[in-house]
């Protein structure tokens, strides 16, 4: 009986793979040639999770063979075959010299629950574990670290060296700036320990506390600072096992990259304040969660506080200004410019250059991206249960889902993935691909003229749904980047169509208000600059012509 079932299973596998092999899976030539010339498109069937190095010199993906085994192909070199390779676990170091992924091992007679995980780094396999997660690399990618589970016990692994087993790992592994020192907190038999550098002499038991959450090691590598040691109803700030101060609660704990400085938000008598390097400053009714941000060198910081229902932006201990409805702030790299996300009457909006953008039901905070020169920005917003992509005031059509918004290094190109009516698309510079059942893992080379992505596609009702990797290689975009060509007009034409479509929907309600805000909030000198810029872009859309006329009248009034 078992032999008969095995033979039937093999026949079904062979039939299915022949079906895939000969099914018509041609991909329609994408109209992206409007942007680049001489594009060559390659299709790799039965593949997923593609990754492309920025210089296009390395390319990797996961492939499925006819027996449904998975293996990684990197620069045409094949790995061992596994029962499964975890989706999106394939990762590469910034220099592409090192890579890793999680593979699943399972014998044919075992159930999926009995399968085991291994970590593969540069073709070398780890020990076998029940589960592997929290995979991280040291900043130089020389050391790989992860958490492994075996028989319900937690293990820290650093470069294949295992720690002892713990019931729970409280705080994740931290490395010193020189990468020579590390530490973490583990719990075993209801006792908490700080473990440092695998040295048993530096395994310190933390006594008399209910729970330990955050800790840092200062730059002298001797001081251990526990930020959230909870005891009873209090959170305690502790330095070298001496209790410094009690707080009702400690939140938003941060440490500088050089380990020399730290900061957190503390609550005392139901008032909140920022504590930075042992110094306490003004107390407020409330400090907005996750609003605390620092400049890269940690010389400047900012957060949003609230007193008497008024939102206040605090920068470097100084209350800069008040603005109703603020809930997040973003600074430019030089910390001279600022963008806000605000909320009013259950609507959210972006404020840039003190001009309020369109209002939406929700703006995804992690999607807000600003160009280095601060001239361009984009985000994803929710509008009447639909999603839209917004770039420089221009709004896309409405979709059921919008995600993975990405920009080229020169900020002249952008892309995102969208879904509508159960179909998925890639949009590059407002140009839409054909529809797929699913699309993800979009990766671009540094010049954006080469890219790869994964799709699931079925061309008709009779052909099966399969995974495919699409690889596109176009003429170098740098040939066109600084020269205005006829292709530019096609790009503007597409943007114009998006704008006109939006204008038809709600001209008076949205854009008249927008234009009036621009005119009212700027003086004549600023308006002249805007007017000059519009003159150079006047072929972009009718709205710019209208805005130009309004500004001209305002200047000459």
C-alpha positions, -999 to 999 in steps of 0.1 A, spaced: 0 0 0 28 24 10 46 16 -23 15 24 -43 10 57 -26 47 66 -32 44 58 -69 12 79 -73 29 108 -54 59 107 -78 36 106 -109 17 136 -96 49 155 -90 62 148 -125 29 157 -141 27 190 -122 63 200 -131 58 192 -168 26 213 -166 46 242 -152 75 237 -177 53 239 -207 26 263 -195 26 298 -211 42 320 -185 53 349 -208 55 382 -190 41 412 -209 69 436 -218 65 464 -192 61 499 -205 90 510 -184 110 515 -216 94 550 -215 121 557 -188 150 535 -200 161 522 -233 172 486 -243 157 468 -213 164 430 -212 140 410 -191 148 375 -177 123 351 -161 134 324 -136 106 300 -128 102 282 -95 122 309 -77 116 334 -49 133 357 -24 156 375 -49 183 398 -36 205 421 -57 237 438 -47 237 475 -54 266 473 -78 247 444 -97 278 422 -93 261 396 -71 226 381 -74 210 354 -53 176 337 -49 159 306 -36 150 279 -61 125 250 -59 134 217 -77 110 192 -91 109 173 -58 100 205 -40 134 208 -23 147 243 -18 182 256 -22 200 290 -25 217 300 -58 242 327 -53 261 339 -84 252 305 -100 267 285 -71 241 261 -55 238 254 -19 227 220 -4 190 211 -8 166 215 22 130 207 29 124 245 32 142 278 34 125 304 55 111 332 33 130 366 37 157 349 59 183 353 31 205 382 40 237 397 28 264 419 44 268 454 30 299 444 11 282 412 -1 311 390 11 290 373 37 254 359 37 231 338 58 197 321 57 176 297 78 169 263 64 145 236 76 154 200 79 127 173 80 127 136 72 99 123 49 82 105 78 83 135 101 55 160 105 61 197 100 59 202 138 89 179 141 111 198 116 143 214 128 161 246 119 197 254 111 214 286 103 236 286 72 263 313 69 287 313 39 277 277 32 286 266 67 258 250 88 251 256 125 239 230 149 203 218 147 178 237 168 140 237 174 139 273 164 162 302 154 154 339 155 167 374 163 196 370 138 220 399 139 254 407 127 281 428 145 285 462 127 315 448 107 296 416 99 325 395 112 304 381 141 269 365 136 246 363 166 212 347 171 189 332 196 182 294 194 157 272 212 163 236 222 139 217 244 122 249 253 154 265 266 170 297 251 206 298 239 227 328 228 250 319 199 279 341 188 300 328 159 289 292 165 298 294 203 268 286 225 260 300 258 245 279 286 208 274 285 183 299 300 146 298 307 143 333 293 164 360 277 154 394 289 176 419 270 190 414 236 228 412 230 247 445 228 282 450 214 307 476 224 318 501 197 351 483 192 332 450 189 355 434 216 329 432 243 293 421 245 266 415 272 231 402 277 206 393 304 193 358 310 169 343 335 173 308 349 154 292 378 138 326 386 172 342 389 185 370 366 221 372 354 241 397 333 265 377 312 295 395 297 321 382 272 315 345 281 335 350 313 321 332 343 337 358 365 316 384 348 284 365 351 266 387 377 234 377 395 209 405 397 191 402 431 160 416 448 141 427 417 109 415 401 120 421 365 149 434 345 143 449 310 169 474 296 206 478 304 237 494 289 275 492 295 290 526 294 322 533 274 345 525 304 332 489 300 329 486 337 298 505 346 266 485 341 235 506 341 201 489 345 174 512 332 143 493 341 147 472 372 111 468 385 104 463 421 69 465 434 52 493 416 84 513 409 110 513 381 145 519 395 175 535 379 206 516 391 243 522 386 267 495 396 241 479 418 234 511 437 198 524 434 200 559 422 164 569 419 128 556 418 104 564 390 68 554 385 79 542 351 108 543 327 103 543 289 121 551 256 155 541 268 183 550 243 221 548 242 245 567 220 265 547 194 298 554 212 284 541 245 292 574 262 257 588 266 222 576 274 187 590 278 152 579 288 118 593 297 108 589 333 75 594 351 75 610 386 42 618 404 24 614 370 46 640 353 70 630 326 105 643 319 136 635 299 167 623 318 200 625 298 233 615 314 219 617 350 205 652 343 167 658 347 149 687 330 114 702 327 84 681 337 54 679 314 19 664 316 29 640 289 58 632 264 46 617 232 58 580 230 85 574 204 89 611 197 124 613 213 150 615 186 187 623 185 211 636 159 236 610 146 264 626 168 240 628 198 248 665 202 212 675 195 179 659 205 142 667 203 108 654 215 72 664 217 57 673 251 23 683 262 12 708 289 -24 719 294 -34 701 262 -9 721 241 18 703 221 53 717 225 84 708 205 115 707 227 149 709 211 181 708 231 162 716 264 146 747 248 109 749 241 110 758 204 73 763 195 38 750 200 17 734 174 -17 717 179 -20 680 169 16 671 166 25 634 171 59 629 154 88 650 140 116 643 115 147 664 112 170 668 82 206 653 84 220 687 94 191 693 119 182 726 103 149 716 88 119 698 102 88 679 91 59 672 114 30 647 113 0 662 129 -36 652 137 -68 673 139 -105 663 138 -95 627 134 -75 634 103 -37 632 99 -14 654 78 22 663 70 36 698 76 66 707 55 80 742 52 51 752 75 26 743 48 -1 717 57 -4 689 32 -36 670 23 -54 654 52 -59 617 55 -75 592 78 -40 578 87 -4 583 76 20 554 82 47 569 103 74 545 92 67 553 55 76 590 57 109 595 38 128 627 31 155 633 4 189 643 17 186 678 1 152 681 18 135 690 -15 115 658 -20 95 636 3 69 608 2 47 587 24 18 562 24 -16 573 36 -50 557 42 -80 574 26 -116 561 30 -104 525 37 -81 527 6 -43 534 5 -25 560 -16 12 568 -22 20 605 -19 52 621 -33 57 659 -34 20 667 -31 11 643 -59 -13 615 -49 -15 581 -66 -47 564 -75 -64 545 -47 -54 509 -39 -64 483 -13 -27 482 -2 4 503 -8 38 493 6 76 491 1 79 528 -10 115 532 -21 136 560 -37 167 561 -59 199 575 -45 194 607 -65 157 609 -56 147 613 -92 129 579 -92 107 561 -68 87 529 -66 61 511 -45 41 479 -45 3 481 -47 -27 458 -46 -62 463 -60 -90 438 -65 -68 409 -54 -42 418 -80 -7 432 -73 14 457 -92 48 475 -92 47 512 -98 79 530 -108 76 568 -114 38 564 -117 42 538 -144 23 506 -135 34 470 -143 10 443 -155 -10 426 -128 2 396 -108 -14 375 -81 14 386 -57 46 406 -59 74 413 -34 112 414 -28 117 444 -52 155 452 -52 172 479 -73 209 484 -82 224 517 -71 216 534 -104 181 519 -106 185 507 -141 187 471 -130 162 455 -106 147 421 -96 115 411 -80 94 380 -71 59 373 -84 33 347 -81 14 344 -114 -11 323 -133 -18 333 -169 -51 316 -171 -75 293 -152 -58 262 -164 -22 270 -156 -10 266 -120 1 294 -98 39 294 -96 68 315 -81 89 334 -105 119 358 -102 119 386 -128 153 402 -135 154 434 -156 186 450 -170 182 483 -187 206 508 -203 223 528 -175 200 555 -162 230 578 -157 230 583 -194 198 602 -190 200 615 -155 212 650 -161 199 655 -197 163 664 -205 150 640 -231 117 632 -247 113 605 -221 110 632 -194 78 645 -211 63 610 -209 70 610 -171 54 644 -167 25 633 -188 19 604 -165 21 627 -134 -2 652 -151 -28 624 -156 -27 616 -119 -32 652 -110 -60 658 -134 -77 627 -121 -75 640 -86 -86 675 -97 -118 660 -113 -126 643 -80 -124 672 -56 -110 704 -71 -126 730 -48 -125 709 -16 -88 700 -17 -67 720 -41 -82 754 -38 -75 752 0 -40 739 -7 -32 768 -31 -46 793 -7 -24 779 21 6 784 -1 -3 819 -9 -13 830 26 16 815 45 44 829 24 57 864 19 63 880 -15 100 870 -16 91 833 -10 63 835 -35 86 848 -61 109 818 -56 78 795 -59 67 814 -90 101 810 -107 101 773 -99 66 768 -113 77 786 -145 103 759 -151 78 732 -144 47 747 -160 43 718 -184 38 695 -155 0 700 -150 -29 724 -151 -28 728 -114 7 745 -116 -6 769 -142 -35 778 -119 -11 782 -89 12 803 -110 -17 827 -119 -28 830 -83 7 837 -70 13 863 -98 -19 881 -88 -9 880 -51 26 894 -58 13 922 -80 -17 931 -58 
